[in-house]
Amino acid sequence: MSKRVIQGEAITKPGDKTIKIRVERRVLHPRYHKIVKRFKNYLIHDEKNEATVGDVVTAVECKPVSKTKTFELQSLVKVEVV
């Protein structure tokens, strides 16, 4: 069984060693046959506190760290320059 890998933009930093990311996917609308965006938010475990708000990150599925965190930070794809 392979682990899921997700990529999204960091939107908030709710606590220590945690980052919330928004993952966007594009789907075809069933009636209007247009491409629409769908979003889902995930809490990611960031052990070294590397990510900041605005970064694009990839995360990999892991065993549950807490009630809501089941992904851990894999790498930073694009770092937001402040």
N, C-alpha and C positions, 0 to 999 in steps of 0.2 A: 504494500500500500504506500503510494507516494504522498508526500506532504504538500499541501496547497501553498502556493506562493502568490502573494497579492502585492500590488503596487499602488500607492496613493500619496496624496499631499497631506502633510501634517497640519492640522487645523488648530489644535489646542494642546496645552501641556497641563493636564488636570492634577498631576501629583508627581512625587519623586519616582523616577524610573518608569514613567508611563507617558505615552504619547497617543493622541487620538488622531487617526488618519481617515480621510474620506476617499473611498474607492469609487471611481466612476466607470460605468459600463454603458455601452450604447446598444439599444435593442430596437427592433422594428416594431412599430405600433401595429397591433393586430387589425384595426379597422382602417386607419388612415395611411398605412404603409409609408410612414416617415420614420426617420431615425430619431429616437428620443433618448435623453440621458436619464439614467437611473443611478442613484447614489446610495451608498451604505457606509456607515461609520464603524470602525473597529478600534478597540483599545489594544495597543502594542506594548510589550514589555521591552524597555530600553535600559539594559543593565548599566551601561556606562554614561547615560544621559548625553548622548552624542547629538541627537536630533533636536532641532528647534522649529518653531512655527514657520511654515512656508517651505520647508524642505520636502523634496520628493523622495520617498523611501520605499524599500521592498521589505516585506516581512514574510516569515515562514511559519507554518503551523507547528505548534509544540504542545506538550502536555499542559493542562490548565495551570496557570500561575496563580490565578485568583478566580473569583466567581465569573468575571467578565473578560479576563485576559487569557486568550488561547493562542496568541501569535507573539513571536519575538522578532526584534529588529534583525534583519540580515545585512543590509547595507544602505548607505546613502547614495541615491542616484544623482540628485542635483541639490546643491546647497544654496539656500537663499542668502544673498549678500545684503548685509544691512548697512 
